[in-house]
Amino acid sequence: MPRNAEAVAKAASNMAKHARPVANRLVIVPAMPGMMRAFDTDIAHMHLTASAYLWGFAFFHLACGPLADRFGRRPVLLGGTLLFIGASLGCAQSGDVLELAAYRFVQGIGACVGPTLARTIARDVYGPTRAARALSLIAMLMALAPAVAPGLGGIMLRFVPWPSVFLFLASYAVAIFLLVGRYLPETLPQRQSLHPLAIARNYAELIVHPFFLAVSICGALVYAGLLAYLTSSGFVFMDMLGVPLQWFGLIFLTSVIGYMAGSALSARLASHHRSEQVMLAGCATAVASSAGLLGGHLLLPASVLALVLPMTFYALSLGLVMPHTMAIALRPFAHIAGTASSLMGFVQMGLAALVTAVVGELLADTPRPLVLGMLVVTAAALVLALWVQGRDEPAEALPAGE
């Protein structure tokens, strides 16, 4: 692919990967306590709406990849964006928490095409070795979104009711639809069959690949810790620790700085170290950060900084882990990159939904279930990273029958 086309693909996949999912989760987070009061419900039911979004996000991965491998990246990306727009409008007019959860499920289906196909496009354009650096640079640039989204949501809620947040997301998605439609070139290298047996064969090839499963679950566990934190943060900081709504967005700035630093370091390390080594370092940092969260909470239970500062290093660890788990997992599967990215996304979001739901059930008047849950999932991720580090690097696989 020509260099200018590479640049366009990188920019457009950048937008696709982060714009809707990041803005959606973080703009909505400040609104969740207000929605809980408006619907006269509890924390567990509000976490149900977040889990519904994550389950929709997870399950459509299984169809998104095969569709993109057959029809191309552009049409699936544009269709998912249209679905996201419609679901966001439905969320804005929801009359109760169960109706909101249903629309959030559909919203998750539409949102999942962005990160799934961005990973695929990066693999299409940059190949098995350059993808880790490209994904790291994309993540570093788009880490600006979490710096803006919670503060924007908090500012909006000072002047307009919570449905306006979903109307904003619908408008934002319209802009993404127009930009991707105008600037994203098609990058599909080889069309795959949509025959059920062919799809099953492709998924079977992935499921029996130990590196793919171990690396996908490793990254998913670290990501699940972040999602549990993001989903719970409105209740933890505003309801339990008394942070004013107008200051809520500032809490994320240290995490954004950490994530940007981790992504920049990840891109630099990609040129000198194997992805398996960087992933292991990131998982070790995540465990240490989670232990710091638990220690800070136990020693200073009323302190905001005791949670915010360790999360800076947790975000740094995520910046190290995510680009390299993606690169390792997709490395052997150029011929079914869309399907591989889909299954990886399904594992990632499915685990995130499960962890978020469990934390939501246990969270009441203390952040302890959250910090304990983060320590458990990061410890499991470290075990998997150590297993991967001790194995030989897999070669690139060939399509079945070759």
NULUMSE-420118 format. One line per field, with one value per residue (C-alpha): residue in three letters; residue number from 1; z, x, y. Coordinates in steps of 0.25 Angstrom, whole numbers, plus 5000, padded with zeros to 4 digits. Each point is the difference from the previous one (the first is absolute). Layout:
<mipas>
type [ala  ...] .
seq [NUM  ...] .
zz [Z  ...] .
xx [X  ...] .
yy [Y  ...] .
</mipas>
This chain:
<mipas>
type [met  pro  arg  asn  ala  glu  ala  val  ala  lys  ala  ala  ser  asn  met  ala  lys  his  ala  arg  pro  val  ala  asn  arg  leu  val  ile  val  pro  ala  met  pro  gly  met  met  arg  ala  phe  asp  thr  asp  ile  ala  his  met  his  leu  thr  ala  ser  ala  tyr  leu  trp  gly  phe  ala  phe  phe  his  leu  ala  cys  gly  pro  leu  ala  asp  arg  phe  gly  arg  arg  pro  val  leu  leu  gly  gly  thr  leu  leu  phe  ile  gly  ala  ser  leu  gly  cys  ala  gln  ser  gly  asp  val  leu  glu  leu  ala  ala  tyr  arg  phe  val  gln  gly  ile  gly  ala  cys  val  gly  pro  thr  leu  ala  arg  thr  ile  ala  arg  asp  val  tyr  gly  pro  thr  arg  ala  ala  arg  ala  leu  ser  leu  ile  ala  met  leu  met  ala  leu  ala  pro  ala  val  ala  pro  gly  leu  gly  gly  ile  met  leu  arg  phe  val  pro  trp  pro  ser  val  phe  leu  phe  leu  ala  ser  tyr  ala  val  ala  ile  phe  leu  leu  val  gly  arg  tyr  leu  pro  glu  thr  leu  pro  gln  arg  gln  ser  leu  his  pro  leu  ala  ile  ala  arg  asn  tyr  ala  glu  leu  ile  val  his  pro  phe  phe  leu  ala  val  ser  ile  cys  gly  ala  leu  val  tyr  ala  gly  leu  leu  ala  tyr  leu  thr  ser  ser  gly  phe  val  phe  met  asp  met  leu  gly  val  pro  leu  gln  trp  phe  gly  leu  ile  phe  leu  thr  ser  val  ile  gly  tyr  met  ala  gly  ser  ala  leu  ser  ala  arg  leu  ala  ser  his  his  arg  ser  glu  gln  val  met  leu  ala  gly  cys  ala  thr  ala  val  ala  ser  ser  ala  gly  leu  leu  gly  gly  his  leu  leu  leu  pro  ala  ser  val  leu  ala  leu  val  leu  pro  met  thr  phe  tyr  ala  leu  ser  leu  gly  leu  val  met  pro  his  thr  met  ala  ile  ala  leu  arg  pro  phe  ala  his  ile  ala  gly  thr  ala  ser  ser  leu  met  gly  phe  val  gln  met  gly  leu  ala  ala  leu  val  thr  ala  val  val  gly  glu  leu  leu  ala  asp  thr  pro  arg  pro  leu  val  leu  gly  met  leu  val  val  thr  ala  ala  ala  leu  val  leu  ala  leu  trp  val  gln  gly  arg  asp  glu  pro  ala  glu  ala  leu  pro  ala  gly  glu] .
seq [1  2  3  4  5  6  7  8  9  10  11  12  13  14  15  16  17  18  19  20  21  22  23  24  25  26  27  28  29  30  31  32  33  34  35  36  37  38  39  40  41  42  43  44  45  46  47  48  49  50  51  52  53  54  55  56  57  58  59  60  61  62  63  64  65  66  67  68  69  70  71  72  73  74  75  76  77  78  79  80  81  82  83  84  85  86  87  88  89  90  91  92  93  94  95  96  97  98  99  100  101  102  103  104  105  106  107  108  109  110  111  112  113  114  115  116  117  118  119  120  121  122  123  124  125  126  127  128  129  130  131  132  133  134  135  136  137  138  139  140  141  142  143  144  145  146  147  148  149  150  151  152  153  154  155  156  157  158  159  160  161  162  163  164  165  166  167  168  169  170  171  172  173  174  175  176  177  178  179  180  181  182  183  184  185  186  187  188  189  190  191  192  193  194  195  196  197  198  199  200  201  202  203  204  205  206  207  208  209  210  211  212  213  214  215  216  217  218  219  220  221  222  223  224  225  226  227  228  229  230  231  232  233  234  235  236  237  238  239  240  241  242  243  244  245  246  247  248  249  250  251  252  253  254  255  256  257  258  259  260  261  262  263  264  265  266  267  268  269  270  271  272  273  274  275  276  277  278  279  280  281  282  283  284  285  286  287  288  289  290  291  292  293  294  295  296  297  298  299  300  301  302  303  304  305  306  307  308  309  310  311  312  313  314  315  316  317  318  319  320  321  322  323  324  325  326  327  328  329  330  331  332  333  334  335  336  337  338  339  340  341  342  343  344  345  346  347  348  349  350  351  352  353  354  355  356  357  358  359  360  361  362  363  364  365  366  367  368  369  370  371  372  373  374  375  376  377  378  379  380  381  382  383  384  385  386  387  388  389  390  391  392  393  394  395  396  397  398  399  400  401  402] .
zz [5000  4997  5011  4999  5000  5013  5006  4997  5004  5013  5003  4996  5008  5012  5000  4998  5011  5011  4997  5003  5011  5008  4999  5003  5013  5005  4996  5007  5013  5006  4997  5006  5014  4995  4991  5012  5008  4988  4998  5015  4999  5007  4996  4996  4990  4994  4999  4992  4989  4999  5000  4989  4992  5002  4996  4987  4998  5002  4993  4987  4999  4995  4988  4998  4996  4990  4993  4999  4994  4990  4996  5004  5012  4995  4999  5013  5007  4994  5003  5014  5002  4995  5010  5011  4996  5000  5014  5006  4996  5007  5012  5001  5000  5010  5011  5009  5003  4993  4987  5001  5002  4987  4992  5006  4996  4985  5002  5004  4987  4992  5008  4999  4985  5003  5009  4993  4986  5004  5005  4987  4991  5008  4997  4985  4999  5009  4999  5012  5005  4999  5005  5015  4998  4991  5011  5011  4993  4997  5015  5004  4991  5004  5015  4999  4999  5014  5005  4993  5001  5015  5002  4987  5006  5014  4993  4992  5012  5007  4989  4993  5005  4998  4987  4993  5003  4990  4990  5000  4998  4988  4994  5002  4993  4988  4999  5001  4989  4991  5002  4999  4987  4994  5004  5003  4989  4999  5005  4999  4994  4997  5000  5009  4999  5008  5000  5014  4999  4995  5012  5010  4994  5001  5015  5003  4995  5010  5012  4999  4999  5014  4998  4994  5012  5011  4994  4998  5014  5006  4993  5003  5015  5001  4992  5008  5013  4993  4995  5014  5005  4990  5002  5015  5001  5000  5012  5007  4998  5000  5010  5009  5000  4998  4987  4994  4986  4994  5005  4996  4986  5007  5007  4986  4996  5008  4993  4987  5002  5005  4988  4990  5007  4999  4985  4997  5007  4994  4986  5003  5006  4988  4992  5010  5007  4997  5002  5010  5009  5000  5003  5012  5005  4999  5007  5012  5001  5000  5012  5007  4998  5004  5013  5002  4998  5011  5009  4998  5003  5012  5006  4995  4998  4998  4991  4985  4997  5006  4988  4989  5001  4999  4988  4993  5000  4997  4988  4996  5001  4991  4989  5001  4999  4990  4987  5002  5004  4987  4992  5006  4998  4986  4995  4995  4993  4989  4991  5011  5007  5001  5006  5010  5004  5002  5009  5008  5002  5004  5011  5004  5001  5006  5011  5002  5001  5010  5009  4999  5004  5012  5005  4998  5009  5011  5000  5011  5009  4998  4988  5006  4990  4989  5004  5004  4987  4993  5008  4996  4985  4999  5007  4991  4988  5005  5001  4986  4995  5007  4993  4987  5003  5002  4987  4986  4991  4990  4985  4991  4996  4986  4996  5001  4989  4996] .
xx [5000  5006  5005  4989  4989  5007  4999  4985  4997  5007  4993  4986  5002  5005  4986  4993  5007  4998  4990  4987  5004  5009  4990  4988  5006  5006  4990  4989  5007  4997  4986  4998  4997  4990  4993  4999  4992  4992  4996  4999  5009  5013  5015  4998  4989  5009  5011  4991  4999  5015  5001  4989  5008  5013  4992  4995  5014  5005  4990  5000  5015  4997  4992  5008  5013  4995  4991  5012  5009  4989  4994  5012  5003  4993  4985  5000  5006  4990  4988  5004  5002  4985  4995  5008  4993  4986  5003  5005  4987  4992  5008  4997  4985  5000  4989  5006  5013  4997  4996  5014  5007  4994  5004  5014  5001  4997  5009  5011  4998  5002  5012  5008  5003  5009  5011  4999  5002  5010  5009  4997  5004  5013  5003  4996  5009  5012  5002  5003  5013  4996  4986  5004  5007  4988  4990  5009  5001  4985  4997  5009  4993  4986  5003  4996  4985  4999  5006  4988  4989  4997  5002  4991  4989  5001  4999  4988  4992  5001  4992  4992  4993  5006  4993  5009  5012  4995  4995  5014  5006  4990  5005  5015  4997  4994  5013  5008  4992  5002  5015  5002  4992  5008  5014  5001  5005  4997  5011  4994  5012  4992  4985  4996  4987  4988  4996  4997  5010  5011  4997  5000  5014  5006  4995  5005  5014  5000  4994  5010  5012  5006  5007  4988  4991  5010  5004  4985  4996  5013  4996  4985  5003  5008  4990  4988  5007  5000  4985  4996  5007  4994  4986  5000  5008  4987  4995  5013  5005  4987  4991  5010  5011  4993  5007  4991  4995  5007  5014  4997  5007  5013  5001  5003  5011  5011  4995  5000  5015  5003  4994  5006  5014  4998  4996  5012  5009  4993  5003  5015  5002  4993  5013  5009  4993  4991  4985  5000  5010  4992  4987  5006  5006  4986  4993  5010  4998  4985  5001  5009  4990  4988  5007  5003  4985  4997  5010  4996  4986  5003  5009  4992  4986  4995  5011  4997  5015  5002  4992  5004  5015  5001  4990  5011  5009  4989  4997  5014  5000  4988  5008  5011  4991  4989  5008  5009  4989  4993  5013  5003  4986  4999  5014  4997  4987  5001  4990  4989  5004  4986  4995  5012  4998  4985  5003  5010  4990  4989  5009  5005  4986  4993  5010  4998  4985  5001  5010  4992  4987  5007  5006  4986  4993  5010  5002  4992  5007  5015  5009  5006  4993  5006  5014  5000  4994  5011  5011  4994  4999  5013  5007  4993  5005  5015  4999  4996  5011  5010  4995  5001  5014  5005  4995  5006  4995  4989  5003  4990  4989  4995  4986  4994  5003  5013] .
yy [5000  5014  5008  5011  4989  4994  5014  5001  4986  5003  5013  4994  4987  5009  5007  4987  4993  5010  5011  4993  4990  5010  5011  4991  4994  5013  5010  4992  4996  5014  4998  4987  5004  5010  4989  4991  5011  5003  4985  4998  4988  4996  4998  4985  5004  5011  4991  4991  5011  5000  4985  5000  5009  4991  4987  5007  5004  4986  4992  5007  4998  4986  5005  5013  4993  4990  5011  5009  4989  4997  5014  5009  5009  5013  4995  4993  5012  5009  4991  4999  5015  5001  4990  5008  5013  4993  4993  5013  5007  4989  5001  5015  4997  4988  5000  4990  4993  4987  5008  5007  4987  4994  5012  5000  4986  5004  5012  4990  4992  5013  5005  4986  5002  5012  4993  4987  5005  5010  4988  4993  5012  5002  4986  5001  5013  4998  4985  4991  5007  5015  4998  5001  5014  5005  4996  5006  5014  4999  4998  5011  5010  4996  5000  5014  4996  4995  5014  5007  4990  5000  5015  5002  4991  5007  5014  4996  4994  5013  5007  4989  4987  4986  4996  5011  4992  4989  5011  5005  4986  4998  5013  4996  4987  5008  5007  4987  4994  5012  5000  4985  5000  5011  4996  4985  4991  4986  4991  4986  4991  4988  4996  4989  4991  5002  4986  4995  4989  5009  5010  4988  4995  5014  5001  4986  5004  5011  4993  4988  5010  5001  5013  5007  4996  5003  5014  5003  4997  5007  5013  4998  4999  5012  5008  4994  5007  5013  4998  4997  5012  5009  4995  5001  5013  5009  4993  4999  5014  5008  4992  4993  5010  5013  5005  5012  4997  5012  4994  4986  5001  5004  4987  4993  5009  4993  4987  5006  5005  4986  4993  5010  4997  4985  5001  5009  4990  4988  5006  5003  4986  4993  5004  4993  4989  4989  5002  4989  5007  5013  4993  4993  5014  5006  4989  5001  5015  4997  4991  5009  5012  4991  4997  5015  5003  4989  5006  5014  4997  4992  5011  5012  4996  5014  5005  5003  5000  4986  4995  5010  4999  4984  5001  5009  4988  4990  5009  4999  4985  5000  5008  4990  4987  5003  5003  4989  4989  5005  4998  4987  4994  5005  4997  4986  5002  5010  4992  5001  5013  5005  4987  4999  5015  4997  4988  5008  5011  4990  4994  5014  5006  4987  5000  5015  4998  4989  5007  5013  4992  4993  5013  5007  4990  5001  5015  5007  5010  4997  4999  4987  4990  5008  5001  4985  4996  5008  4993  4986  5002  5007  4988  4990  5009  4999  4985  4999  5010  4992  4987  5007  5006  4986  4994  5001  5012  4994  5001  5006  4990  4997  4999  4986  4991  5007] .
</mipas>
